[in-house]
Amino acid sequence: MAETLRAVADGGTLDARMLDIGRRARAAARSLALAPPETKNAALRAAAAALRASAETILAANAADVADAIARGTAASFVDRLTLDPKRLEAIASALEDVAGLSDPVGRVLATWTRPNGLVFERVATPLGVIGVIFESRPNVTADAGALCLKSGNAAILRAGSESFRTSTEITEALRAGLRAAGLPDDALQLVPTRDRAAVGMMLSGLDGAVDVIVPRGGKGLVARVQAEARVPVFAHLEGIVHVYVDKAADLAMALTVVRNAKLRRTGICGAAETLLVDRACAATHLKPLVTMLLDAGCAVRGDDETCAVDARVTPATEEDWSTEYLDAIISVRVVAGVDEAIAHIERYGSHHTESILTEDAATAERFLNEVDSAIVLHNASTQFADGGEFGFGAEIGIATGRMHARGPVGVEQLTSFKYRVRGAGQTRP
């Protein structure tokens, strides 16, 4: 087990321990903000090596977490998100190396201009400071969040769900080993060393000014609590009610392939399609093949009257279905009167996460891309590309659906703010 992290948990009240974690993170954040790119990259590569060297220990810890989850009767989709195997663990290690290979986001000159008085202005990217990440079952979030915060010069305080606590503890220790190997303070990455839910409330309070932003990764209940109680800024989405709209000009073969992938590649991720909208103008040719494909693949279909009529296995959809994130092999299907009604449905029931249109009509595609107000909007592609790695970000700390600062996959660039540097030659203001 991770002796270093266990030592943090020893002694003192939870309140005192959490405040100490915050103080140490704030102190480490300054060192990390000033670290040169090559040092941060060396830490990430050393962390990847430590993950591989600790594979047996990490997988054993994960097996214990998974066994507990199964014993509690946890849903299969949740267990899938929790489970690691050698292939998934190698993907986590490789993602650390991918982040190391990204351009450094700190110190980028975002804009420059000169005023008539000769003052030269620069807007320059800077780290946010200390980022608190609160997550539930996905152990890969431990590594992704730690890597992205490190690359962007931010310290991170991670609070893992009780379901993934053992796994996250071991992964965090591997990342801290990478920091130490590169000569950086390992307090730049700390895992809250307790399953006590009171620690979440303390993080949301800001730990006496130590935390600059909170990122929640988990179910609707967690994210809603964070958004309601946080006293610091939050990057979050409540849920992923994701739509695929099959337009009258959609190629049926493409639609069958894309819809299957969007729904069933992995049902438990936030980019999985939850509602399929089909243009009434192509329902005669497209609706039954799409519904049959989903049913035959083991996906339950809940549909409107027109959808129920094409296959007896379809069950009637309720009003609640249109605003439900299933995270399972279930999809709601509705026939709509063209792109206008599709956009209206998405605006009413969607969560501003990810939507896709399937069509060969370029003008209709552009309307959808321009008018749908979601963080990610795709044309002729699966919604399961809603992932920072697929965007070329190396990894993501989450997908933000708000409209302030970061939106969509939150990668290294989104974990920076900026300051202004002004250079003069003795100017004074009249």
N, C-alpha and C positions, 0 to 999 in steps of 0.2 A: 504493500500500500504506500501511499504518498506521505512519507513522514513529515516533510516540510509543511504540507497543508494541515496535517493533523495537529502539528505544533501550534499553528495559529489559533486553533480552537480551544486551547488549554487556558483555563483561568479567566476570571473576570466575568461580569455580566454581559449579556448579549449586546446591550446598548453600548457598553464601553468597548467591546470588541469591534462592533460595526464602525464606531467613530474612529477607532484606531486604524481599521482598514481604509477608511476614507482619507485620513491624514497621510498614511503611507502612500496611497495612490496619488494624492495631490503632489507630494514631494517627488515621486518617481516620474510624474507627468512632465515636469520641467526638464529632467534629464533626457527623457525620450523625445521631447519636442526639439531638442538641440542635437540629437544624434544624427550623424551623417547617414546618407542612404546606404552606403556599403555596410555599415554596422548593423542597421536594421535588417538588411537582407541576409547578413551572416547569421543573425539570431533566428530568422525564419527557417533557413536551411538547416541549422543545428536542431531546431525544434522538430523538423520533419525527420531527421535522423533519429532523434530521441523517441519519436512516436514509433518508428519501425523497430527500434531496439526494445521497446516496451510492449510490443504487440501482444505477447502472451499474457502479460499482466492486465493490459487494457481489455482484451477479449474475455478474460476470466471475470473481471469486474462487470463487464457488460452482460455476461451470461447470468450472473447473480441478479442484476437489475431486471433482465427479461423474465427470469423465473418468478421473481416477486410480482411483476406485472401480470403474468399469466395466472398466477395463483389468486390474484385479486379479481379475475374475470375481466381484465382490460380488453377493450375492443381490438380486433385484429389489426385495423389500420393504425392504431396507436402503437401497438407492439412492433409493427413494421418500421415505424419512424424511429423507434428506440433501438432496434436491433443492429448490431455491427457484426460483420464477418471479415475475413482477411481482405476481401476485395474492397469492401466499403472503407476499411481502415486505411488501405493503401491509397484510396481516392482522397481521403482526408489529408494524408501526408503529401500527396502530389499537389493538392490545392495550396498547401503552405508554400511549396516551391513555385507554384504559379504566381502567387501573390508577391513573392520575392522578385519575380521577373517583371513585375509591372513598373511603369514609370513612377518615380516618387512624387506624391501629390503635394508635399510640403515645399513652400518657397516658390511655387509657380507664380509667375507674373501674369495676373488675369487681365489687367488693362494698364495702359500707361498713357499719359497726356501731359502737355505743357501749357500752362496758363500764360496770358499776355505779360504778366509780371516776371516771367522766367521760372517760376516754381514748377518743378517736375514731380508729378504725382504718379504713384504706382499702387495698384491694388494687388496684394500678395496673399496667397493661400497659407493659412496657419492651422495647426491642430485645434480641435474643440476643447481638449483638456482631459477630463475624466468622464468616461462613458460607462454607465451602468447598464448591463444586459441581463434581463430577467427572462428565462426560457423554461420550457417544460421538458418534453421527452426527447428532443433531437440531440444526441451527443455531439454530432458534427458541428452544431452551433458553437460549442465550446472552442473548437479550433478555428472555425471561420471568424468568429467575433474577435478572438485573441489576435489572429493574424492581421485582420483588417485594421484593428485599433493600433497594433504595433507599426504597421506600414505607414499609417497616417499620423504617427507621432502622438497617439493618445494612450493614456493609461486606461485599463479596463477593470471593472469590478463585475464579476459574473455571479449570478445567482441561478443555479441549476434547479430544476424540479426534483422532488424527492425520487421520482421514478428513474432518473438518470444520474443520481448523485454519485454513485460509486464510479461509473464510467467517466463522468465529467471531472471527478477528482484526479483520476489517473491521467487523463488527457491534459488537464491544466498543468500538472506537474511536469509533463514532457515539454510543454511550451515554456514553462519557467526555467527548465534546464537549458533551453535554447537561449533565453535571455542571459542567463549567467555565463554561458559559453562565449557569448559575444561581448561580455563586459558591461551589460546593461542591468539596471536594477530589476530583480524579479518581482518587486512590489508593483511594477507596471502592469502585472497581470495577476489578479487575485480572485480566487473562488470563495464565495461566502461559505465558511466551513460548518454549516448547520443546515438541517432540513426545516428548522423552525420558520413557520410562515411569517412570524413577526419581523424577520429580517427584510422581507419585501417592503413592508410599510416604512421601515427605517431608510431603505434606499430611496423610496418615493419622496421622502422628506428632504432628500438631498445630502444627508450625512453632514449636517452643519456647514453646508456650502461646498463640500468636496466634490459633489457630482454635478456635471454640467448638462448632461442629457441622458435620458432613459430610453432604451430600446427593448420593448417586450416582444418575445417570440413564443406564441402559444395559442391556446384556444380563446374563444370569444370572451369567456369569463375573466381570464387573466388580463387581456388587453383592455377590456372595459374598466376593470378596476384601476389599472395603471393610468388610463386617460382621465378617470374621475378623481383620483387621489394625488397624482404627481404634482409636486411643487416646483418641478424643473421641466424644461421642454421635453417632448416625447416624439420619437419617430415610430409611427405605428400604423397598422391597419386592423380594423375590427375583425374582418373575415374576408374570405375570397369567394364571393358569389360570382363566378366566372361564366361568361356566355360565349357560345359559338353561334353565329348567324349564318345560315345557308341561304344565300340569295338565289333568285330565279336564274341567274347566269352562272351558277356554280357548276363546275365539272363534277359529276357524280362520283367517278372513281376517286378523285382527289378528296371529295367530301367524306367518303367512307373511310379513307385512310386517316385523314386528319382528325375527324371526330373520334374515331376509335382511340387514337393516340392521346388526344386532348382529355378524354375521359378516363381511359383505362391504363395508360402507361404506368402511372402511380396515382392511385385514387386519394391518397392521404396527404397530398401536398397542396399548398394554397393556389397553385396554378392549374389544378385539375378543373376541367369544365363541369359545371353543376347544372346548367340549363342549355338546352339546344333549341334554337329558334329557326323555324323553316318557313321560307316565303311561300305563301299560298299559291303563287303563280307556278311553282315547281313541285308542289306537294304531290301531284299525281304521279310524278316520276321519281321523286327523291325521298319522300317521307317514309314509305314502307321499307325500302332497302336500308335506310339509316336505322330505323327502329328495329328491324329484324336483326341487323348486324349487332346492335348493342345487346339485344336480348339473348341472341345465340352466344355472345361472348360472356354471358353471365352477369350482365348489368340489368338491374331492375329499372323499368321505365315507368314514370308517372306522367301521364299526359292529359291534355285537354280533350274535348269530345272528338275532334278530328283525328287526333293521335290514337285514342282508344279504339277508333273504328278500324284501324289498319291491322291490329293484332290483338287477339283475345288475352294475351299475356300482359298487356298494358293495364295498369291500375289508374283510376282517375286521380288527377292532381288536385290538391286543395290549394286555397289561396296561400297558405303557409309554404307550400313547396317552392313557389317562385322566389322566396327570399331565404331559402335554406342552403347552408353550406354542408353538404352531406359528408364529404371526406370519406366516401365509401363508394361501392359499385352501385350507385343509384344516380339517376339523372331525371330531370324534369324536361318535358318536351312540349313546345307550343307552336302552333301555326299562326303566323302573323301576316298582315296585309302589306308586305313590302318593307323597305328599309326604314321608312318613317316610323312605322309601328314597332319595328325591332329596336330602334334607338330609344323610342319612348318607353318600351318595356325595360330596357337596360337602365335608363335614368330612374325609373320608379323603383325597381327591385334590386338593382345592382349595388355593389359596394365600392365602385371606382377602383377596382383592382386590375383585372385583365379581361379583354374581350377580343374576339377574332371574327372577321368576316371572310367567308369563302365565296368568291365570285370572280368571273373573268371580265366583268364590266369595270373598267378602270375608273370611270366617273363615279359609279356607286361606291367603289372602294374608297376613293378620296373623300367622299361625303362622310362615310362611316369613320374613317381615320380622323377627320377634322372635327366632327360633331360629337363623337362619343367622348365623354369627359372622364376617362379612366387613366390610371397611371401608365398602363401599357395597352396599346391597341395594335393588333396585328392584321395582316391581310394574307390570306392563303397560307397560314401557318398554325401549328398547334399552340394552344395556350400554355403548354408545359415548357415553353421557352421562357416563361416568366421566372427567370433565375439569373442571379448576377454572374455566375460562371458562363452562362450562355450569351450574356451581353459582352463578354470579354473583360469582366471586372475581376476575374480570378476567383472571387467568392462574393458573398453578400452577407451583411449583418441582418438583413430583413428587407421587406418590400414596404415602402411607405406610400400610403394613399392620400395623405393630406396634401395641402397646397403650399406649405411653407418650407423653404430651404430645400430639403431632399424629397424627391418623389420617384417612385419606382424602386428598382433594386438599389440598396444603399451600399455602395462600395467605397473604396478608399477616397476617391475625390469627394464623395458626399459627406465624408466624416471630417471635412475641413471647413473652417470659416475663413475669414480674411481680415487683414488690417491694411491701413494705408501707410505707405512710406512717402515722405515728402522731402525733396532735396532743394535747397535754396543756396543763395550766395549773398546772404545778408539782408534779404528783403524784410521790410516792416510794413504793417498795414496802416494806410493813411486813415 
